[in-house]
């Protein structure tokens, strides 16, 4: 198949898009928790966020970069809304008998910085991932999916990990600890993608057969702000 993706007529595109955005929101909510796993120090988001890259790979591979671009922006908008409403609710007056304001501030009150860091890292990382996978698919004529998903993740997760950890945690911990966090979350995320490759293969294969779609991004604009192209 060498077709143009028409996501508006897809059976499953909407569900994948919703799952992609949901993972983004959940990841940013749990990102404030740091977890120590042996020599590794990771944020709670590290265990969940890589799933969004799997969904991103599936969206780009099956429906094309233009469809992924719109969903990436949808996730970005959802993060902005989440951040605003966390801030809004945090600053509403609470009754005197409610004693959990400090706990709310500690967990969700930290969200604006986390979400800002995540939005910048998300924007750069997701578009890097989608662009690399899209171009590699054309260069490789659709072969070696494993090489494309892992290769795009190595770049995208690298960009994301460096930007997110630096912007979210710089000044809150020693530099050596920050570097440990960056390396740890990067290693875990890439390993996550490698281990999930068989699952990605299975889902991509079933979707292409079910949808009758296998998009090749030839002659398109890769400008992330160019949202007017039909998909």
N, CA, C and O of each residue as an XYZ file, in Angstrom:
924
protein
N       0.833     -1.204      0.000
C       0.000      0.000      0.000
C       0.864      1.249      0.000
O       1.891      1.297      0.677
N       0.462      2.239     -0.740
C       1.151      3.536     -0.743
C       0.084      4.605     -0.883
O      -0.062      5.234     -1.931
N      -0.642      4.793      0.178
C      -1.823      5.645      0.117
C      -1.668      6.851      0.997
O      -0.806      6.890      1.875
N      -2.510      7.842      0.759
C      -2.591      9.012      1.625
C      -3.590      8.709      2.725
O      -4.691      8.224      2.465
N      -3.194      9.001      3.967
C      -4.057      8.698      5.104
C      -5.229      9.667      5.164
O      -5.051     10.882      5.081
N      -6.418      9.118      5.309
C      -7.601      9.952      5.511
C      -8.125      9.625      6.905
O      -8.997      8.771      7.069
N      -7.579     10.319      7.912
C      -7.891      9.979      9.294
C      -9.352     10.225      9.636
O      -9.882      9.609     10.561
N     -10.017     11.126      8.897
C     -11.418     11.415      9.208
C     -12.316     10.220      8.916
O     -13.425     10.139      9.444
N     -11.850      9.285      8.078
C     -12.631      8.094      7.743
C     -12.094      6.859      8.459
O     -12.528      5.744      8.169
N     -11.172      7.037      9.374
C     -10.540      5.922     10.067
C     -11.448      5.348     11.143
O     -12.250      6.060     11.748
N     -11.305      4.049     11.369
C     -12.068      3.389     12.421
C     -11.422      3.588     13.789
O     -12.117      3.652     14.803
N     -10.116      3.685     13.817
C      -9.395      3.628     15.088
C      -8.557      4.864     15.394
O      -8.035      4.987     16.502
N      -8.418      5.770     14.452
C      -7.554      6.931     14.635
C      -7.942      7.738     15.873
O      -7.073      8.131     16.652
N      -9.214      7.983     16.057
C      -9.681      8.796     17.178
C      -9.308      8.166     18.514
O      -8.893      8.867     19.437
N      -9.452      6.846     18.622
C      -9.162      6.173     19.883
C      -7.664      6.232     20.211
O      -7.280      6.415     21.366
N      -6.835      6.076     19.193
C      -5.391      6.162     19.405
C      -5.012      7.580     19.811
O      -4.169      7.784     20.684
N      -5.645      8.555     19.168
C      -5.372      9.957     19.488
C      -5.761     10.272     20.936
O      -5.019     10.951     21.646
N      -6.920      9.779     21.369
C      -7.366     10.016     22.746
C      -6.400      9.368     23.733
O      -6.046      9.971     24.746
N      -5.978      8.149     23.440
C      -5.036      7.459     24.325
C      -3.711      8.212     24.394
O      -3.104      8.311     25.460
N      -3.269      8.737     23.270
C      -2.023      9.511     23.216
C      -2.111     10.727     24.145
O      -1.201     10.967     24.939
N      -3.188     11.481     24.048
C      -3.360     12.676     24.871
C      -3.513     12.299     26.342
O      -2.972     12.981     27.212
N      -4.243     11.220     26.631
C      -4.433     10.790     28.017
C      -3.097     10.440     28.671
O      -2.855     10.797     29.824
N      -2.249      9.755     27.949
C      -0.931      9.392     28.480
C      -0.116     10.643     28.781
O       0.597     10.693     29.783
N      -0.218     11.650     27.924
C       0.494     12.903     28.158
C       0.053     13.545     29.477
O       0.892     13.971     30.269
N      -1.250     13.613     29.711
C      -1.779     14.256     30.913
C      -1.401     13.477     32.172
O      -0.998     14.066     33.176
N      -1.530     12.174     32.115
C      -1.178     11.337     33.263
C       0.309     11.461     33.572
O       0.699     11.579     34.733
N       1.127     11.436     32.544
C       2.576     11.520     32.724
C       2.968     12.798     33.440
O       3.814     12.779     34.335
N       2.362     13.903     33.055
C       2.727     15.180     33.654
C       2.210     15.315     35.086
O       2.785     16.057     35.883
N       1.145     14.614     35.413
C       0.631     14.660     36.776
C       1.532     13.886     37.736
O       1.734     14.307     38.875
N       2.075     12.755     37.281
C       2.898     11.910     38.165
C       4.386     12.230     38.062
O       5.203     11.587     38.721
N       4.745     13.218     37.240
C       6.162     13.523     37.017
C       6.859     14.090     38.244
O       8.087     14.053     38.320
N       6.106     14.615     39.207
C       6.723     15.217     40.396
C       7.323     14.173     41.327
O       8.141     14.501     42.186
N       6.919     12.912     41.161
C       7.443     11.848     42.024
C       8.738     11.303     41.435
O       8.765     10.865     40.285
N       9.819     11.331     42.229
C      11.083     10.729     41.822
C      11.170      9.332     42.412
O      10.814      9.108     43.569
N      11.648      8.396     41.601
C      11.707      6.987     41.985
C      13.144      6.509     41.864
O      13.818      6.786     40.872
N      13.611      5.788     42.879
C      14.959      5.228     42.852
C      14.874      3.739     42.578
O      14.292      2.983     43.355
N      15.465      3.326     41.458
C      15.495      1.914     41.079
C      16.952      1.491     40.955
O      17.557      1.630     39.891
N      17.513      0.975     42.044
C      18.924      0.621     42.036
C      19.767      1.859     41.811
O      19.656      2.827     42.563
N      20.624      1.845     40.767
C      21.460      3.015     40.485
C      20.716      4.115     39.724
O      21.256      5.202     39.522
N      19.483      3.837     39.303
C      18.739      4.779     38.480
C      17.818      5.652     39.329
O      17.203      5.181     40.286
N      17.734      6.922     38.967
C      16.768      7.835     39.562
C      15.902      8.368     38.426
O      16.404      9.026     37.515
N      14.613      8.087     38.479
C      13.716      8.483     37.405
C      12.492      9.163     38.000
O      12.198      9.014     39.186
N      11.786      9.908     37.166
C      10.512     10.491     37.599
C       9.395      9.498     37.322
O       9.545      8.573     36.524
N       8.272      9.709     38.000
C       7.141      8.820     37.787
C       6.691      8.786     36.341
O       6.168      7.777     35.868
N       6.897      9.894     35.638
C       6.486      9.966     34.241
C       7.291      9.035     33.349
O       6.823      8.631     32.285
N       8.512      8.691     33.782
C       9.383      7.857     32.953
C       8.769      6.495     32.690
O       9.030      5.881     31.655
N       7.961      6.026     33.614
C       7.337      4.714     33.465
C       6.110      4.754     32.570
O       5.646      3.713     32.104
N       5.580      5.949     32.326
C       4.328      6.076     31.571
C       4.526      6.812     30.256
O       3.957      6.427     29.235
N       5.331      7.870     30.277
C       5.488      8.725     29.105
C       5.939      7.987     27.845
O       5.460      8.324     26.763
N       6.851      6.981     27.928
C       7.272      6.296     26.695
C       6.121      5.688     25.902
O       6.241      5.467     24.696
N       5.004      5.416     26.579
C       3.849      4.872     25.853
C       3.377      5.870     24.800
O       2.891      5.476     23.740
N       3.523      7.171     25.095
C       3.107      8.181     24.120
C       3.965      8.107     22.856
O       3.480      8.383     21.759
N       5.225      7.737     23.007
C       6.088      7.594     21.835
C       5.687      6.377     21.005
O       5.801      6.381     19.779
N       5.219      5.339     21.689
C       4.718      4.173     20.961
C       3.490      4.570     20.152
O       3.380      4.232     18.973
N       2.562      5.292     20.790
C       1.396      5.780     20.061
C       1.807      6.731     18.946
O       1.241      6.698     17.853
N       2.803      7.586     19.225
C       3.293      8.506     18.197
C       3.865      7.771     17.005
O       3.635      8.162     15.860
N       4.616      6.700     17.268
C       5.163      5.889     16.176
C       4.041      5.270     15.349
O       4.095      5.249     14.119
N       3.034      4.770     16.041
C       1.909      4.135     15.347
C       1.169      5.153     14.483
O       0.834      4.868     13.333
N       0.916      6.339     15.034
C       0.215      7.380     14.286
C       0.989      7.785     13.031
O       0.415      7.891     11.947
N       2.295      8.009     13.185
C       3.104      8.443     12.041
C       3.249      7.331     11.021
O       3.146      7.572      9.819
N       3.487      6.113     11.491
C       3.709      4.983     10.590
C       2.473      4.655      9.772
O       2.568      4.396      8.572
N       1.322      4.665     10.410
C       0.093      4.259      9.723
C      -0.584      5.440      9.026
O      -0.959      5.340      7.858
N      -0.741      6.559      9.741
C      -1.542      7.671      9.226
C      -0.714      8.820      8.658
O      -1.254      9.688      7.972
N       0.584      8.837      8.933
C       1.445      9.857      8.358
C       1.743     11.019      9.289
O       1.081     11.219     10.308
N       2.754     11.775      8.908
C       3.226     12.904      9.724
C       2.153     13.966      9.904
O       2.026     14.534     10.988
N       1.378     14.243      8.861
C       0.387     15.309      8.948
C      -0.687     15.002      9.984
O      -1.143     15.897     10.695
N      -1.091     13.733     10.070
C      -2.061     13.337     11.088
C      -1.435     13.426     12.478
O      -2.067     13.904     13.420
N      -0.188     12.964     12.602
C       0.505     13.032     13.893
C       0.671     14.474     14.348
O       0.545     14.778     15.534
N       0.953     15.357     13.403
C       1.159     16.765     13.740
C      -0.076     17.334     14.433
O       0.055     18.072     15.410
N      -1.249     17.011     13.954
C      -2.472     17.531     14.565
C      -2.698     16.945     15.957
O      -3.191     17.636     16.849
N      -2.345     15.685     16.144
C      -2.529     15.066     17.454
C      -1.489     15.584     18.442
O      -1.789     15.766     19.621
N      -0.276     15.819     17.970
C       0.738     16.408     18.850
C       0.275     17.766     19.357
O       0.442     18.087     20.534
N      -0.304     18.559     18.471
C      -0.824     19.860     18.892
C      -2.025     19.703     19.826
O      -2.209     20.516     20.732
N      -2.840     18.674     19.620
C      -3.963     18.416     20.527
C      -3.458     18.117     21.932
O      -4.011     18.605     22.918
N      -2.401     17.312     22.015
C      -1.799     17.017     23.304
C      -1.222     18.261     23.949
O      -1.323     18.443     25.163
N      -0.626     19.106     23.148
C      -0.054     20.357     23.649
C      -1.153     21.236     24.251
O      -0.988     21.790     25.337
N      -2.254     21.355     23.547
C      -3.373     22.146     24.042
C      -3.953     21.582     25.328
O      -4.328     22.335     26.227
N      -4.028     20.254     25.419
C      -4.544     19.617     26.625
C      -3.637     19.888     27.825
O      -4.117     20.082     28.942
N      -2.323     19.901     27.587
C      -1.377     20.204     28.663
C      -1.539     21.638     29.163
O      -1.448     21.901     30.362
N      -1.776     22.548     28.243
C      -1.989     23.942     28.629
C      -3.239     24.059     29.496
O      -3.214     24.719     30.535
N      -4.322     23.428     29.080
C      -5.564     23.467     29.854
C      -5.381     22.847     31.235
O      -5.838     23.400     32.236
N      -4.711     21.696     31.285
C      -4.486     21.041     32.566
C      -3.701     21.940     33.509
O      -4.056     22.087     34.679
N      -2.638     22.538     32.998
C      -1.812     23.417     33.820
C      -2.624     24.588     34.348
O      -2.519     24.940     35.523
N      -3.431     25.191     33.488
C      -4.242     26.341     33.907
C      -5.225     25.958     34.995
O      -5.357     26.680     35.984
N      -5.920     24.837     34.836
C      -6.940     24.465     35.811
C      -6.326     24.007     37.133
O      -6.913     24.233     38.191
N      -5.150     23.364     37.091
C      -4.457     23.068     38.344
C      -4.158     24.364     39.092
O      -4.400     24.474     40.293
N      -3.631     25.336     38.362
C      -3.304     26.628     38.974
C      -4.569     27.314     39.493
O      -4.573     27.861     40.596
N      -5.628     27.285     38.708
C      -6.878     27.955     39.074
C      -7.467     27.369     40.355
O      -7.824     28.105     41.276
N      -7.565     26.047     40.408
C      -8.136     25.386     41.575
C      -7.247     25.573     42.806
O      -7.745     25.750     43.918
N      -5.937     25.535     42.599
C      -5.004     25.705     43.708
C      -5.224     27.027     44.448
O      -5.095     27.089     45.671
N      -5.555     28.073     43.706
C      -5.659     29.399     44.303
C      -7.080     29.793     44.708
O      -7.312     30.916     45.154
N      -8.020     28.876     44.553
C      -9.366     29.145     45.071
C      -9.360     29.010     46.597
O      -8.622     28.183     47.134
N     -10.165     29.803     47.302
C     -10.173     29.737     48.778
C     -10.716     28.398     49.275
O     -11.696     27.872     48.747
N     -10.057     27.860     50.299
C     -10.472     26.585     50.884
C     -11.103     26.825     52.247
O     -10.739     27.786     52.924
N     -12.043     25.978     52.671
C     -12.639     26.123     54.008
C     -11.601     25.859     55.091
O     -10.634     25.129     54.871
N     -11.805     26.454     56.252
C     -10.833     26.356     57.340
C     -10.610     24.919     57.801
O      -9.512     24.572     58.236
N     -11.654     24.072     57.708
C     -11.522     22.702     58.208
C     -10.734     21.793     57.256
O     -10.373     20.675     57.622
N     -10.468     22.277     56.025
C      -9.731     21.434     55.058
C      -8.234     21.610     55.292
O      -7.707     22.712     55.136
N      -7.566     20.560     55.655
C      -6.165     20.621     56.056
C      -5.197     20.107     54.994
O      -4.030     19.865     55.300
N      -5.645     19.939     53.779
C      -4.809     19.309     52.758
C      -4.271     20.276     51.706
O      -3.791     19.841     50.659
N      -4.345     21.574     51.967
C      -3.868     22.544     50.987
C      -2.369     22.386     50.723
O      -1.919     22.473     49.581
N      -1.603     22.153     51.791
C      -0.152     21.999     51.620
C       0.177     20.793     50.751
O       1.077     20.850     49.913
N      -0.558     19.700     50.955
C      -0.328     18.502     50.147
C      -0.688     18.764     48.689
O       0.015     18.335     47.774
N      -1.793     19.474     48.490
C      -2.196     19.824     47.125
C      -1.130     20.682     46.461
O      -0.767     20.455     45.307
N      -0.627     21.675     47.202
C       0.400     22.568     46.660
C       1.679     21.805     46.317
O       2.321     22.073     45.302
N       2.040     20.849     47.179
C       3.279     20.100     46.975
C       3.217     19.254     45.711
O       4.185     19.187     44.953
N       2.092     18.617     45.490
C       1.981     17.701     44.336
C       1.526     18.424     43.081
O       2.240     18.428     42.079
N       0.353     19.032     43.117
C      -0.172     19.683     41.919
C       0.272     21.132     41.814
O       0.255     21.714     40.730
N       0.671     21.715     42.940
C       1.158     23.088     42.896
C       2.457     23.207     42.134
O       2.778     24.276     41.615
N       3.213     22.119     42.060
C       4.462     22.117     41.307
C       4.211     21.898     39.820
O       5.129     21.989     39.004
N       2.971     21.612     39.481
C       2.656     21.248     38.106
C       2.987     22.309     37.060
O       3.455     21.949     35.979
N       2.767     23.613     37.328
C       3.058     24.589     36.270
C       4.481     24.510     35.727
O       4.678     24.550     34.512
N       5.490     24.397     36.620
C       6.867     24.283     36.123
C       7.067     22.960     35.397
O       7.701     22.909     34.344
N       6.523     21.896     35.965
C       6.651     20.586     35.335
C       5.998     20.590     33.956
O       6.560     20.084     32.985
N       4.804     21.170     33.889
C       4.086     21.176     32.616
C       4.773     22.075     31.599
O       4.830     21.737     30.417
N       5.302     23.226     32.045
C       6.030     24.087     31.113
C       7.239     23.356     30.549
O       7.483     23.385     29.343
N       7.991     22.703     31.424
C       9.143     21.922     30.969
C       8.691     20.813     30.031
O       9.314     20.558     29.000
N       7.607     20.167     30.401
C       7.109     19.065     29.592
C       6.625     19.537     28.225
O       6.845     18.862     27.219
N       5.963     20.700     28.187
C       5.444     21.207     26.912
C       6.576     21.524     25.941
O       6.493     21.210     24.753
N       7.638     22.151     26.459
C       8.774     22.475     25.597
C       9.463     21.193     25.123
O       9.760     21.028     23.939
N       9.708     20.289     26.078
C      10.361     19.026     25.732
C       9.474     18.171     24.838
O       9.943     17.544     23.888
N       8.188     18.158     25.160
C       7.209     17.404     24.370
C       7.171     17.888     22.927
O       7.209     17.089     21.991
N       7.097     19.204     22.757
C       7.033     19.783     21.421
C       8.259     19.384     20.595
O       8.134     18.912     19.465
N       9.437     19.580     21.175
C      10.672     19.276     20.452
C      10.852     17.773     20.253
O      11.231     17.323     19.172
N      10.575     17.001     21.306
C      10.798     15.561     21.231
C       9.828     14.838     20.322
O      10.237     14.005     19.514
N       8.540     15.149     20.445
C       7.532     14.447     19.628
C       7.686     14.772     18.147
O       7.580     13.888     17.298
N       7.936     16.039     17.841
C       8.105     16.385     16.429
C       9.399     15.813     15.873
O       9.445     15.426     14.705
N      10.451     15.750     16.682
C      11.696     15.112     16.237
C      11.459     13.639     15.948
O      11.905     13.117     14.926
N      10.752     12.973     16.856
C      10.450     11.554     16.691
C       9.630     11.303     15.427
O       9.946     10.416     14.634
N       8.584     12.089     15.253
C       7.700     11.895     14.106
C       8.419     12.197     12.791
O       8.255     11.475     11.808
N       9.211     13.260     12.780
C       9.946     13.628     11.570
C      10.947     12.543     11.169
O      11.006     12.142     10.006
N      11.737     12.069     12.145
C      12.747     11.050     11.848
C      12.096      9.772     11.333
O      12.552      9.194     10.346
N      11.029      9.329     12.001
C      10.367      8.097     11.578
C       9.772      8.254     10.181
O       9.885      7.356      9.348
N       9.143      9.392      9.931
C       8.529      9.644      8.636
C       9.554      9.633      7.508
O       9.343      9.000      6.473
N      10.669     10.341      7.716
C      11.696     10.401      6.675
C      12.367      9.046      6.470
O      12.650      8.656      5.337
N      12.622      8.324      7.569
C      13.244      7.004      7.451
C      12.343      6.034      6.703
O      12.827      5.167      5.975
N      11.020      6.179      6.880
C      10.099      5.288      6.173
C      10.197      5.489      4.674
O      10.198      4.525      3.908
N      10.281      6.749      4.258
C      10.409      7.036      2.824
C      11.763      6.552      2.308
O      11.837      5.928      1.250
N      12.826      6.836      3.047
C      14.163      6.421      2.621
C      14.276      4.903      2.506
O      14.931      4.391      1.598
N      13.635      4.187      3.431
C      13.745      2.733      3.479
C      12.620      2.030      2.738
O      12.516      0.804      2.769
N      11.773      2.817      2.068
C      10.638      2.258      1.322
C       9.762      1.365      2.201
O       9.252      0.340      1.750
N       9.597      1.769      3.464
C       8.689      1.067      4.359
C       9.247     -0.170      5.030
O       8.523     -0.844      5.762
N      10.507     -0.488      4.804
C      11.088     -1.689      5.407
C      11.729     -1.369      6.754
O      11.918     -0.204      7.103
N      12.059     -2.415      7.504
C      12.778     -2.296      8.770
C      12.075     -1.361      9.755
O      12.652     -0.371     10.204
N      10.839     -1.682     10.083
C      10.087     -0.866     11.024
C      10.811     -0.745     12.364
O      10.817      0.321     12.978
N      11.419     -1.844     12.812
C      12.112     -1.823     14.097
C      13.229     -0.783     14.117
O      13.443     -0.106     15.122
N      13.927     -0.667     13.012
C      15.023      0.300     12.933
C      14.481      1.722     12.973
O      15.104      2.614     13.549
N      13.336      1.929     12.371
C      12.745      3.269     12.324
C      12.167      3.688     13.674
O      12.340      4.830     14.100
N      11.480      2.763     14.344
C      10.895      3.117     15.635
C      11.985      3.362     16.682
O      11.891      4.303     17.471
N      13.005      2.524     16.688
C      14.085      2.693     17.658
C      14.929      3.913     17.314
O      15.288      4.690     18.199
N      15.249      4.088     16.032
C      16.066      5.230     15.623
C      15.396      6.560     15.930
O      16.043      7.490     16.412
N      14.115      6.652     15.655
C      13.400      7.901     15.927
C      13.295      8.141     17.428
O      13.341      9.284     17.882
N      13.154      7.067     18.196
C      13.068      7.202     19.648
C      14.391      7.657     20.247
O      14.402      8.476     21.165
N      15.501      7.139     19.742
C      16.819      7.545     20.238
C      16.975      9.060     20.126
O      17.492      9.706     21.037
N      16.525      9.621     19.003
C      16.619     11.066     18.807
C      15.565     11.796     19.631
O      15.893     12.697     20.403
N      14.306     11.413     19.470
C      13.207     12.114     20.129
C      13.297     12.074     21.640
O      13.124     13.097     22.303
N      13.567     10.894     22.194
C      13.660     10.775     23.645
C      14.906     11.478     24.183
O      14.902     11.969     25.312
N      15.967     11.527     23.382
C      17.149     12.263     23.799
C      16.849     13.741     23.944
O      17.196     14.360     24.950
N      16.203     14.301     22.935
C      15.808     15.710     22.988
C      14.870     15.953     24.163
O      15.044     16.913     24.913
N      13.883     15.091     24.323
C      12.884     15.250     25.375
C      13.515     15.145     26.762
O      13.248     15.978     27.627
N      14.341     14.136     26.977
C      14.917     13.886     28.303
C      15.794     15.043     28.764
O      15.709     15.472     29.915
N      16.632     15.545     27.871
C      17.531     16.645     28.227
C      16.746     17.912     28.545
O      16.991     18.566     29.559
N      15.809     18.251     27.678
C      15.035     19.474     27.895
C      14.152     19.375     29.131
O      14.115     20.295     29.948
N      13.437     18.253     29.271
C      12.504     18.122     30.382
C      13.215     18.149     31.732
O      12.858     18.939     32.606
N      14.213     17.294     31.905
C      14.880     17.205     33.208
C      15.565     18.516     33.571
O      15.530     18.939     34.727
N      16.184     19.153     32.595
C      16.890     20.406     32.868
C      15.915     21.504     33.268
O      16.131     22.201     34.260
N      14.846     21.659     32.499
C      13.883     22.720     32.779
C      13.038     22.440     34.016
O      12.639     23.371     34.717
N      12.763     21.177     34.287
C      11.885     20.827     35.409
C      12.620     20.793     36.742
O      12.037     21.136     37.770
N      13.896     20.384     36.747
C      14.569     20.105     38.011
C      15.831     20.926     38.252
O      16.425     20.827     39.326
N      16.259     21.739     37.272
C      17.472     22.524     37.484
C      17.290     23.478     38.670
O      16.290     24.190     38.764
N      18.271     23.474     39.565
C      18.195     24.328     40.744
C      17.538     23.674     41.935
O      17.575     24.218     43.039
N      16.931     22.505     41.730
C      16.276     21.806     42.840
C      17.124     20.660     43.364
O      16.774     20.041     44.369
N      18.232     20.371     42.698
C      19.103     19.268     43.085
C      20.514     19.543     42.585
O      20.696     20.380     41.702
N      21.515     18.858     43.130
C      22.890     19.034     42.648
C      23.005     18.666     41.168
O      22.236     17.851     40.658
N      23.980     19.281     40.485
C      24.166     19.027     39.055
C      24.432     17.556     38.774
O      23.935     17.008     37.791
N      25.218     16.913     39.639
C      25.513     15.490     39.444
C      24.244     14.645     39.500
O      24.079     13.691     38.740
N      23.352     15.018     40.418
C      22.081     14.296     40.520
C      21.214     14.546     39.295
O      20.530     13.642     38.815
N      21.245     15.787     38.787
C      20.468     16.117     37.593
C      20.953     15.314     36.399
O      20.144     14.806     35.623
N      22.267     15.194     36.241
C      22.820     14.394     35.147
C      22.419     12.928     35.285
O      22.137     12.251     34.297
N      22.398     12.452     36.531
C      21.958     11.073     36.767
C      20.508     10.890     36.355
O      20.145      9.871     35.767
N      19.674     11.889     36.668
C      18.271     11.829     36.281
C      18.126     11.792     34.764
O      17.354     10.996     34.231
N      18.878     12.665     34.059
C      18.782     12.733     32.603
C      19.180     11.405     31.975
O      18.460     10.865     31.135
N      20.328     10.884     32.386
C      20.810      9.616     31.827
C      19.847      8.484     32.168
O      19.542      7.638     31.328
N      19.377      8.481     33.401
C      18.488      7.404     33.847
C      17.198      7.371     33.049
O      16.794      6.323     32.547
N      16.544      8.543     32.934
C      15.259      8.541     32.236
C      15.444      8.261     30.744
O      14.579      7.656     30.110
N      16.569      8.700     30.190
C      16.821      8.433     28.768
C      17.020      6.946     28.521
O      16.438      6.382     27.595
N      17.844      6.311     29.351
C      18.106      4.880     29.197
C      16.821      4.075     29.351
O      16.554      3.161     28.572
N      16.029      4.422     30.362
C      14.792      3.692     30.610
C      13.814      3.865     29.451
O      13.179      2.901     29.025
N      13.690      5.091     28.939
C      12.749      5.349     27.849
C      13.135      4.602     26.572
O      12.278      4.017     25.911
N      14.423      4.622     26.227
C      14.867      3.931     25.014
C      14.703      2.419     25.185
O      14.259      1.731     24.266
N      15.065      1.907     26.368
C      14.898      0.478     26.625
C      13.430      0.085     26.535
O      13.089     -0.985     26.030
N      12.573      0.961     27.028
C      11.116      0.756     26.980
C      10.677      0.567     25.527
O       9.932     -0.361     25.214
N      11.144      1.453     24.643
C      10.776      1.383     23.230
C      11.276      0.100     22.591
O      10.557     -0.539     21.823
N      12.511     -0.280     22.909
C      13.079     -1.506     22.341
C      12.254     -2.716     22.766
O      11.924     -3.569     21.941
N      11.923     -2.790     24.042
C      11.150     -3.925     24.544
C       9.729     -3.942     23.972
O       9.127     -5.004     23.814
N       9.208     -2.760     23.666
C       7.838     -2.670     23.144
C       7.766     -2.872     21.635
O       6.673     -2.870     21.069
N       8.909     -3.048     20.974
C       8.925     -3.169     19.510
C       8.001     -4.273     18.987
O       7.273     -4.030     18.024
N       7.995     -5.471     19.575
C       7.064     -6.504     19.072
C       5.599     -6.072     19.167
O       4.795     -6.391     18.292
N       5.257     -5.343     20.238
C       3.882     -4.857     20.384
C       3.578     -3.815     19.317
O       2.503     -3.829     18.717
N       4.527     -2.910     19.081
C       4.351     -1.898     18.046
C       4.152     -2.553     16.686
O       3.262     -2.163     15.930
N       4.983     -3.552     16.373
C       4.861     -4.294     15.113
C       3.456     -4.864     14.957
O       2.829     -4.708     13.909
N       2.967     -5.526     16.001
C       1.668     -6.187     15.928
C       0.545     -5.177     15.713
O      -0.335     -5.393     14.880
N       0.576     -4.073     16.463
C      -0.481     -3.071     16.343
C      -0.446     -2.403     14.978
O      -1.486     -2.219     14.346
N       0.753     -2.038     14.520
C       0.890     -1.392     13.213
C       0.368     -2.307     12.110
O      -0.378     -1.864     11.237
N       0.754     -3.577     12.146
C       0.309     -4.513     11.115
C      -1.201     -4.660     11.082
O      -1.799     -4.657     10.007
N      -1.823     -4.787     12.245
C      -3.277     -4.948     12.312
C      -3.998     -3.683     11.866
O      -5.016     -3.752     11.177
N      -3.462     -2.513     12.263
C      -4.099     -1.259     11.869
C      -4.028     -1.050     10.358
O      -5.012     -0.638      9.745
N      -2.889     -1.327      9.761
C      -2.757     -1.132      8.316
C      -3.748     -2.015      7.564
O      -4.343     -1.596      6.571
N      -3.915     -3.236      8.048
C      -4.864     -4.139      7.377
C      -6.306     -3.692      7.615
O      -7.128     -3.716      6.699
N      -6.607     -3.288      8.836
C      -7.974     -2.895      9.175
C      -8.379     -1.585      8.519
O      -9.520     -1.427      8.084
N      -7.440     -0.645      8.450
C      -7.740      0.686      7.919
C      -7.549      0.771      6.408
O      -8.151      1.620      5.751
N      -6.713     -0.107      5.859
C      -6.376      0.019      4.445
C      -5.518      1.241      4.181
O      -5.574      1.825      3.100
N      -4.717      1.630      5.179
C      -3.900      2.839      5.109
C      -2.445      2.489      5.404
O      -2.145      1.729      6.326
N      -1.551      3.057      4.604
C      -0.120      2.954      4.885
C       0.525      4.199      4.294
O       0.994      4.184      3.155
N       0.546      5.273      5.068
C       0.927      6.579      4.549
C       2.428      6.702      4.332
O       3.224      6.319      5.190
N       2.808      7.241      3.175
C       4.186      7.614      2.871
C       4.202      9.127      2.675
O       3.494      9.658      1.820
N       5.004      9.804      3.464
C       4.986     11.264      3.479
C       5.892     11.841      2.393
O       6.993     12.316      2.671
N       5.418     11.791      1.180
C       6.161     12.352      0.054
C       5.566     13.701     -0.334
O       4.354     13.827     -0.512
N       6.420     14.698     -0.462
C       5.976     16.014     -0.918
C       5.133     16.768      0.077
O       4.271     17.553     -0.318
N       5.356     16.550      1.365
C       4.574     17.262      2.375
C       5.445     18.302      3.076
O       6.669     18.293      2.950
N       4.801     19.185      3.806
C       5.523     20.159      4.621
C       5.734     19.583      6.012
O       4.799     19.080      6.635
N       6.976     19.661      6.498
C       7.275     19.189      7.848
C       7.266     20.327      8.870
O       7.639     20.130     10.027
N       6.849     21.492      8.447
C       6.739     22.615      9.367
C       5.706     22.272     10.445
O       4.541     22.047     10.118
N       6.105     22.226     11.723
C       5.142     21.840     12.765
C       3.981     22.810     12.919
O       2.956     22.464     13.507
N       4.135     24.030     12.392
C       3.078     25.036     12.513
C       2.151     25.056     11.294
O       1.210     25.847     11.235
N       2.424     24.186     10.330
C       1.634     24.147      9.112
C       0.504     23.124      9.302
O       0.662     21.943      8.994
N      -0.630     23.599      9.811
C      -1.722     22.695     10.170
C      -2.849     22.665      9.123
O      -3.861     21.993      9.325
N      -2.682     23.367      8.044
C      -3.781     23.483      7.081
C      -3.841     22.344      6.095
O      -4.826     22.214      5.369
N      -2.796     21.496      6.044
C      -2.792     20.404      5.064
C      -3.848     19.369      5.439
O      -4.040     19.054      6.613
N      -4.525     18.851      4.426
C      -5.504     17.801      4.642
C      -4.800     16.479      4.912
O      -3.695     16.240      4.426
N      -5.460     15.618      5.701
C      -4.919     14.300      5.955
C      -5.982     13.242      5.683
O      -5.721     12.049      5.841
